[in-house]
């Protein structure tokens, strides 16, 4: 985008005189970038950014962490991305379990976890598969390779989720969705286009300053027209068809299932589970795991933040009992969490 075009986008924000808008940052990275880049300060007073459920670590329920700890305490080596290590379970987190002797290895990808399993055939190795459509293909690739190569000491504890049913569940929570560009790079734009017929407006946004300014300006221009809309403001990455090869891989390895979202409850067919052909790599079945009911800290209001009902600063624990060094809720742990963003950048909106 030229400097002139960028200035025009900023001018649209500065001169907006349309209706009040609640714009949901579905993606936690958008929350952080809008703070970091100062875009929030450019918005007119009648435009409010609210948080949404687009942080995969944040929407993962407490019971999942308890399941991972159960596996770790029963001799299974847990491989995971680093942020999950500090997410609180009912009684403790994976970091505490590791301090007590459990094997918890931080990896950078599911393939790294598979390679660890190959290098340690005497250990049962489980990767914590958490994430949306963006990261699901990598988990599918790892488990497909394990299946093809006969790596029988590798499994997944799956908590992957998909966005379509979450959008539907939250459609009355905001006036405009700021759709996550990386998700729709995989899934394409058809879902967003179909939601317009249900009265849902949204803009697919990228992550640079010019991309976010363009997306916000497009939302304000279209909002003045007074009817539902969809704009793909990230066309260099998001194509209408998405990434068919990645979608095909997901459909080969996983199938839809009901899933629990922190703050949103159980949303039908919004999760993924391994298909029957890959059941030998399903940690819950492989290790005959009992049903585990997690219990989050009753004072934590992460669920309300993820529904866009409050800002993090409205939680009585925020910045006091709950800080990045001593997080009470998942939204303060994750690098995509809204509470983390508000704490880091001094957000104090109430």
C-alpha positions as CSV (number, residue, x, y, z in Angstrom):
1,X,0.0,0.0,0.0
2,X,1.3,3.5,-0.8
3,X,1.7,6.2,1.8
4,X,-1.3,8.0,0.3
5,X,-3.5,5.0,0.5
6,X,-2.4,4.3,4.1
7,X,-3.1,7.9,5.0
8,X,-6.5,7.6,3.5
9,X,-7.3,4.6,5.7
10,X,-6.2,6.5,8.8
11,X,-8.3,9.5,7.6
12,X,-11.4,7.2,7.3
13,X,-10.9,6.2,10.9
14,X,-10.4,9.8,12.0
15,X,-13.4,11.2,10.2
16,X,-15.9,8.4,10.8
17,X,-19.3,9.7,11.8
18,X,-21.3,6.5,11.3
19,X,-23.1,4.3,13.8
20,X,-21.5,2.8,17.0
21,X,-19.7,-0.4,16.2
22,X,-18.4,-3.3,18.3
23,X,-15.7,-4.9,16.4
24,X,-14.6,-8.4,17.6
25,X,-10.9,-9.2,17.3
26,X,-11.5,-12.9,16.8
27,X,-7.8,-13.5,16.6
28,X,-5.6,-12.8,19.7
29,X,-2.7,-11.7,17.5
30,X,-4.9,-8.9,16.1
31,X,-5.5,-7.8,19.7
32,X,-1.8,-7.6,20.4
33,X,-1.0,-5.9,17.1
34,X,-3.7,-3.3,17.4
35,X,-2.2,-2.4,20.8
36,X,1.4,-2.6,19.7
37,X,0.9,-0.6,16.5
38,X,-1.2,2.1,18.2
39,X,-4.2,1.4,16.0
40,X,-6.6,1.5,19.0
41,X,-5.7,5.1,19.5
42,X,-6.7,6.0,16.0
43,X,-10.2,4.7,16.3
44,X,-13.2,7.0,16.8
45,X,-14.9,6.9,20.2
46,X,-18.0,5.1,18.8
47,X,-15.9,2.2,17.6
48,X,-15.0,-0.4,20.3
49,X,-12.6,-3.3,19.8
50,X,-13.7,-6.3,21.9
51,X,-11.9,-9.6,22.4
52,X,-13.0,-12.9,20.9
53,X,-12.3,-16.6,21.1
54,X,-9.4,-16.7,18.6
55,X,-6.6,-17.6,21.0
56,X,-6.4,-21.5,20.9
57,X,-4.7,-21.8,24.3
58,X,-7.2,-19.5,25.9
59,X,-10.3,-21.4,24.7
60,X,-8.8,-24.8,25.7
61,X,-10.7,-25.8,28.8
62,X,-9.2,-26.5,32.2
63,X,-10.0,-30.2,31.9
64,X,-7.7,-30.6,28.9
65,X,-4.7,-29.5,31.0
66,X,-5.8,-31.9,33.7
67,X,-5.9,-34.7,31.1
68,X,-2.3,-33.8,30.0
69,X,-1.2,-33.8,33.6
70,X,-2.9,-37.2,34.1
71,X,-0.9,-38.6,31.2
72,X,2.3,-37.1,32.4
73,X,1.8,-38.6,35.9
74,X,1.2,-42.0,34.3
75,X,4.5,-42.2,32.6
76,X,3.7,-40.6,29.3
77,X,6.2,-38.0,27.9
78,X,4.3,-34.9,27.1
79,X,5.5,-32.8,24.1
80,X,4.0,-29.4,23.7
81,X,4.4,-25.8,22.7
82,X,5.8,-23.7,25.5
83,X,2.8,-21.6,26.4
84,X,0.7,-24.7,27.4
85,X,3.2,-25.6,30.1
86,X,2.1,-22.6,32.3
87,X,-1.7,-22.8,31.7
88,X,-3.4,-23.6,35.0
89,X,-5.2,-26.9,35.4
90,X,-7.6,-27.5,38.3
91,X,-4.8,-28.0,40.9
92,X,-1.5,-27.2,39.0
93,X,0.0,-26.8,35.6
94,X,2.4,-28.9,33.5
95,X,5.4,-26.9,34.8
96,X,4.5,-28.1,38.4
97,X,4.1,-31.6,37.2
98,X,7.5,-31.5,35.5
99,X,9.0,-30.2,38.8
100,X,7.5,-33.2,40.5
101,X,9.3,-35.6,38.0
102,X,7.0,-35.8,35.0
103,X,8.6,-35.7,31.5
104,X,7.4,-32.5,29.7
105,X,9.3,-31.5,26.6
106,X,8.8,-28.2,24.8
107,X,8.9,-28.6,21.0
108,X,8.4,-26.2,18.1
109,X,6.2,-28.4,15.9
110,X,4.3,-31.7,15.9
111,X,7.0,-33.1,13.6
112,X,9.6,-32.3,16.3
113,X,7.4,-34.3,18.7
114,X,7.3,-37.2,16.2
115,X,11.1,-37.1,15.8
116,X,11.5,-37.2,19.6
117,X,9.3,-40.3,19.7
118,X,11.5,-42.0,17.0
119,X,14.6,-41.1,19.0
120,X,13.1,-42.4,22.3
121,X,11.4,-45.7,21.4
122,X,11.3,-46.7,25.0
123,X,9.0,-43.8,25.9
124,X,5.3,-43.2,25.1
125,X,5.2,-39.8,23.6
126,X,2.1,-37.6,23.4
127,X,1.9,-34.3,21.6
128,X,-0.7,-31.8,22.9
129,X,-2.6,-30.8,19.7
130,X,-4.2,-27.5,20.4
131,X,-5.1,-24.9,17.7
132,X,-7.4,-23.9,14.9
133,X,-7.4,-24.6,11.2
134,X,-4.1,-22.9,10.9
135,X,-2.1,-25.4,12.9
136,X,-4.2,-28.6,12.4
137,X,-2.5,-29.7,9.2
138,X,0.8,-30.0,11.0
139,X,-0.7,-32.3,13.6
140,X,-2.4,-34.3,10.9
141,X,0.9,-34.6,9.0
142,X,2.7,-35.8,12.1
143,X,0.2,-38.5,13.0
144,X,-0.2,-39.6,9.3
145,X,3.6,-40.1,9.1
146,X,3.6,-41.9,12.4
147,X,0.8,-44.2,11.1
148,X,2.6,-44.8,7.8
149,X,6.0,-45.4,9.4
150,X,4.7,-47.6,12.2
151,X,5.8,-45.3,15.0
152,X,3.6,-46.8,17.7
153,X,4.9,-44.8,20.6
154,X,3.5,-41.5,19.3
155,X,0.0,-40.2,20.0
156,X,-2.0,-36.9,20.1
157,X,-4.1,-35.5,22.8
158,X,-6.5,-33.6,20.6
159,X,-8.2,-30.3,21.5
160,X,-8.2,-28.8,18.0
161,X,-11.2,-26.5,17.1
162,X,-12.6,-25.0,14.0
163,X,-14.1,-21.5,13.7
164,X,-17.4,-21.8,11.7
165,X,-19.6,-22.9,14.6
166,X,-17.9,-20.4,17.0
167,X,-18.8,-17.6,14.6
168,X,-22.4,-18.8,14.6
169,X,-22.4,-19.0,18.4
170,X,-21.1,-15.4,18.7
171,X,-22.9,-13.7,15.9
172,X,-24.9,-11.6,18.2
173,X,-21.9,-10.5,20.3
174,X,-20.5,-8.0,17.8
175,X,-21.4,-5.8,14.9
176,X,-18.4,-6.8,12.9
177,X,-16.0,-9.7,13.0
178,X,-12.3,-9.0,12.4
179,X,-11.7,-12.4,10.9
180,X,-8.3,-14.1,11.4
181,X,-6.3,-14.0,8.2
182,X,-4.2,-17.2,8.9
183,X,-7.4,-19.3,9.5
184,X,-9.0,-18.2,6.3
185,X,-5.8,-18.7,4.4
186,X,-6.6,-22.4,5.0
187,X,-10.4,-22.4,4.8
188,X,-11.0,-19.7,2.2
189,X,-13.8,-17.1,2.3
190,X,-16.9,-19.1,1.5
191,X,-18.0,-19.3,5.2
192,X,-17.6,-15.6,5.6
193,X,-19.6,-14.9,2.5
194,X,-22.4,-17.3,3.6
195,X,-22.6,-15.6,7.0
196,X,-23.6,-12.4,5.4
197,X,-26.9,-14.0,4.5
198,X,-27.4,-14.6,8.2
199,X,-26.8,-10.9,9.0
200,X,-23.1,-11.3,10.0
201,X,-20.6,-8.7,8.9
202,X,-16.9,-9.2,8.8
203,X,-13.5,-8.3,7.3
204,X,-10.6,-10.7,6.9
205,X,-7.5,-8.9,8.2
206,X,-3.8,-9.3,7.9
207,X,-1.3,-8.4,10.6
208,X,0.8,-5.5,9.5
209,X,0.0,-1.9,10.2
210,X,-1.2,-1.2,6.7
211,X,-3.3,-4.4,6.6
212,X,-5.0,-3.7,9.9
213,X,-5.7,-0.1,9.0
214,X,-7.1,-1.1,5.7
215,X,-9.3,-3.7,7.3
216,X,-10.7,-1.3,9.9
217,X,-11.2,1.4,7.3
218,X,-13.1,-1.1,5.1
219,X,-15.3,-2.1,8.1
220,X,-16.2,1.6,8.8
221,X,-16.9,2.4,5.1
222,X,-19.2,-0.7,4.7
223,X,-20.9,-0.2,8.1
224,X,-22.1,3.2,6.9
225,X,-24.1,1.4,4.1
226,X,-26.3,-0.1,6.8
227,X,-26.4,-3.7,5.6
228,X,-24.4,-6.9,6.3
229,X,-21.1,-7.2,4.4
230,X,-17.9,-9.2,3.9
231,X,-14.6,-7.8,2.7
232,X,-11.4,-9.8,2.2
233,X,-8.8,-7.2,3.1
234,X,-6.0,-9.7,3.1
235,X,-6.1,-10.9,-0.6
236,X,-2.4,-11.4,-0.9
237,X,-2.7,-14.4,1.4
238,X,-6.4,-15.3,1.7
239,X,-7.9,-16.7,-1.5
240,X,-11.5,-17.7,-2.0
241,X,-10.6,-21.4,-2.3
242,X,-8.2,-21.4,0.7
243,X,-5.6,-24.1,0.7
244,X,-7.2,-27.2,-0.7
245,X,-4.3,-29.5,0.0
246,X,-4.3,-28.6,3.7
247,X,-8.1,-29.0,3.9
248,X,-7.8,-32.5,2.3
249,X,-5.2,-33.5,4.8
250,X,-7.3,-32.5,7.7
251,X,-10.3,-34.4,6.3
252,X,-8.2,-37.5,5.7
253,X,-7.0,-37.7,9.3
254,X,-9.6,-36.0,11.4
255,X,-13.4,-35.6,11.6
256,X,-15.7,-33.1,13.3
257,X,-16.9,-33.7,16.9
258,X,-18.5,-31.6,19.7
259,X,-16.0,-29.6,21.6
260,X,-15.9,-27.6,24.8
261,X,-14.6,-24.0,24.6
262,X,-13.6,-22.0,27.7
263,X,-16.3,-19.5,28.2
264,X,-18.5,-20.7,25.5
265,X,-19.4,-24.2,26.7
266,X,-19.8,-27.1,24.3
267,X,-20.4,-26.1,20.7
268,X,-21.7,-28.9,18.5
269,X,-19.3,-30.1,15.7
270,X,-16.8,-27.3,16.5
271,X,-14.0,-29.7,17.4
272,X,-11.9,-32.3,15.7
273,X,-10.9,-35.9,16.6
274,X,-8.8,-38.5,14.9
275,X,-10.6,-40.8,12.5
276,X,-11.0,-44.5,13.3
277,X,-8.0,-45.4,11.0
278,X,-5.7,-43.4,13.4
279,X,-7.2,-44.6,16.7
280,X,-3.9,-46.2,17.7
281,X,-2.6,-42.6,18.0
282,X,-5.5,-41.2,20.0
283,X,-4.1,-40.7,23.5
284,X,-7.5,-40.8,25.3
285,X,-8.2,-44.2,23.8
286,X,-4.7,-45.6,23.8
287,X,-4.2,-45.0,27.5
288,X,-7.8,-45.7,28.5
289,X,-8.1,-42.2,30.0
290,X,-11.0,-41.6,32.5
291,X,-13.3,-38.7,32.0
292,X,-11.7,-35.7,33.7
293,X,-13.8,-32.7,34.7
294,X,-11.8,-29.6,35.1
295,X,-12.6,-26.8,37.5
296,X,-11.2,-23.3,36.7
297,X,-10.5,-20.8,39.3
298,X,-13.9,-19.3,40.1
299,X,-12.5,-15.8,40.3
300,X,-11.1,-15.9,36.8
301,X,-13.2,-14.2,34.1
302,X,-11.4,-15.4,31.1
303,X,-14.6,-16.9,29.8
304,X,-16.3,-13.4,29.8
305,X,-13.3,-11.9,28.1
306,X,-13.4,-14.5,25.3
307,X,-17.1,-13.8,24.7
308,X,-16.4,-10.1,24.4
309,X,-18.6,-9.3,27.4
310,X,-15.9,-7.6,29.5
311,X,-12.4,-6.2,28.9
312,X,-9.6,-7.9,30.9
313,X,-9.3,-4.8,33.1
314,X,-12.8,-5.5,34.4
315,X,-11.7,-8.8,36.0
316,X,-11.0,-8.2,39.7
317,X,-7.9,-10.5,39.5
318,X,-6.3,-8.7,36.5
319,X,-2.9,-7.1,37.3
320,X,-3.3,-8.0,41.0
321,X,-3.5,-11.7,41.7
322,X,-3.2,-12.5,38.0
323,X,0.0,-11.4,36.2
324,X,2.2,-12.9,33.4
325,X,4.5,-14.2,36.1
326,X,1.7,-15.7,38.1
327,X,-1.2,-16.3,35.7
328,X,-4.5,-17.4,37.1
329,X,-6.2,-17.7,33.7
330,X,-5.1,-18.9,30.3
331,X,-5.7,-15.4,28.8
332,X,-2.8,-14.1,30.8
333,X,-0.5,-17.0,29.8
334,X,-0.7,-17.1,26.0
335,X,1.1,-14.7,23.7
336,X,-2.2,-14.3,21.9
337,X,-4.3,-13.8,25.1
338,X,-6.3,-10.6,25.5
339,X,-5.3,-10.3,29.2
340,X,-1.6,-10.6,28.3
341,X,-2.1,-7.8,25.7
342,X,-3.9,-5.5,28.1
343,X,-1.2,-6.1,30.8
344,X,1.7,-5.6,28.4
345,X,0.4,-2.5,26.7
346,X,-1.4,-0.9,29.6
347,X,-5.0,-1.3,28.4
348,X,-7.4,0.0,31.0
349,X,-10.7,0.2,29.2
350,X,-13.6,-0.8,31.4
